[in-house]
Amino acid sequence: MSNGRHTPYPNLISELWMMVDAPILMTSFQPWRAHQVENSSNVLLAGLARAGALPPNTVWLSELVVNFELAPARVINQICVHRPQLVIC
């Protein structure tokens, strides 16, 4: 790299997508503090989706409720439905 920094995994995400044939399940959550307008995970995934940077077999659980009982139940349900090879929470 021209800035002198070494990036050990420059294309890790691109390479990871190429290896995965089954769906990828990704999650993002609702804002969980009163002053938050958005959750950064939701903003990031929305930006990647708009840019076409997510693989076509991505299942995105957008704005999961921040609840220790409901969120895992919804994720587990979607794992059973889609049988993803990779889950990123």
Secondary structure, 3 states (H helix, E strand, C coil): CCCCCCCCCCCHHHHHHHHCCCCEEEEEECCCCCCCCCCHHHHHHHHHHHCCCCCCCEEEEEEECCCCCHHHHHHHHHHHHHCCCEEEC
